């Protein structure tokens, strides 16, 4: 039996057994089939059994107790359906799981936009059902796509290659953690079975206290997804610190590795914070306690959530900023401008990101508390601007090759600029009061996250496709798809600003009739955007298997991942690469990256 | 930078594992910090009807488990099989006893009639519950290190499992002390 199938089967059996056993002794059971406690116990048992079934039993549990490691990875494509210690397999597993989350949450978004074409309820039976859809969309997008695709997917695949090592420090950790992503996505997506939840991705209290039991699957799903991201952050941070090849000094560390390192540090700080917050929420629900309800402190929950929630935005975006400065010097064949400033920008964004959280709570806090958060929020645009500075300086007078990855990077820069500028309005307290909780806010964060991170992820997929698959995409169709989603994206989310200024509130499926025409156009643009993303997925899939054979280093890049054959061989480097020069120096006088006596190319 | 960072020797591999575990424990320190903040935000400086003796004993037993683990690590690094087996056994026993004392404290606290939903009640159960969860994990990894040691003899080149379990237990013992200070005294 395939390990994935075995994991699912063991997980299901464990859930039913532990749910039934807990139910038998739970005096608070509100139904003969399940209670809050029994579902929670069953879920934890299912998670452990599922991870053991995936391959954790043979590869982790047995060796932990001194028994031999009997795990054997399946050959060929089947290795992607089980536990693996190969960082390249794990990276692709993360990308696929994350893309699955994007599909699920994207389809939910399409349903939401269909609903919003009319000012009364149509496909959703109640406002609670609509809010559950909003919550599932936001939770899956944030915790399994935005946080995961670049760090878990691209990070696991590329960082070891970029720093010149053959494996990560804790390969078994990432081998297991990736399987928590589909588990977490399914948990959140199945929350309607327990009644759904109306709080959105933020789990706001005291609203969550009056929700049905669906909120349990929201908490538990996030525990699984954040645990996965935490494990990745731990592994990649340790790997970057301890496994760099000779000559990959901090001054030479590739930009993307810097991006992954900074967000991993953010993950290591803020994910435990949000996890203990969600575990407290869970305890509040099960015991019950009064931590965050009207008898406790709902404002404390807001603080605890946004302490994580705003750094989360930078966890999502910082790797995207790094990708820009990874791709542009290569495509422009020009040395990266002001590299130390670009690195400092990433680091200072990381440092400042923990000082801005209360700008999400301007309507809840005193005027004296608003000023510092308004100040720091506006200040964080300065180190963010460093990434732009480096990118624009690199573009200046370069011989830019405007191909699909470049085009997507330029689009991402434009979108993120709009996201950043509209964020400045929100950082300003008087304006924030006027547009708080309107579609302006929704437009702003979609411009930063989709416009910044998703466009950059697509750019990265096209840029590194020859490395992943050994094949090249079709340039015409790549550009066609890029222009398609750029127009559809701006038509959709640009309209959100107009809707917000005209009084369209978030979280409502029923709205005044005068907003119908604007909503109809926005929904049509959203459907076109959704189709555009499917087009890119289909194109990349086709190129992966049917595209032209690519050269080993089709872009003439200098970073280490391009110094091995493409697609990447089983063993990344047959001999240690010894780095002797900067990765981003281009021009006729640029010294070779590898030490002259080195022959690190794998056969 | 030496070549061994590329193809790690056992020594550099051990250094990277130690570094990784250190990063893990530093990240986990965020959790007690959050809980201490919650404790003061919800219950101010009030201390409920807790049994100080039980609290002290639970914290001290955690420290004892960590100390025994450190001794076991030393014995494992010297390949003294009987020594590390016995010391790990006592470390597990100390951790389990600490767990038992916390459970007794829960029962005793509940018996005082303090509601779990009262401000001090909820911070008591949340903070001590987190301490309990860490102790359970630490007892488990110490136990696993002992069982493994009976099958795979530890020696000068192979004692990472004992060291990792011990470092984790040391972290948990500090969590216990901090929890005791902020929950029972301050």
Interface residues (C-beta under 8 A of the other chain):
Chain A: X64 X65 X66 X67 X164 X165 X166 X169 X170 X230 X234 X235 X237 X238 X239 X241 X242 X243 X244 X245 X246 X247 X248 X249 X268 X269 X270 X271 X272 X273 X275 X276 X277 X280 X283 X284 X287 X288 X289 X290 X291 X295 X296 X297 X300 X304 X573 X576 X577
Chain B: X1 X2 X3 X5 X6 X7 X8 X12 X15 X16 X17 X19 X20 X23 X24 X26 X27 X28 X30 X31 X34 X35 X38 X41 X42 X116 X117 X118 X119 X121 X122 X125 X126 X129 X130 X144 X147 X148 X149 X150 X151 X152
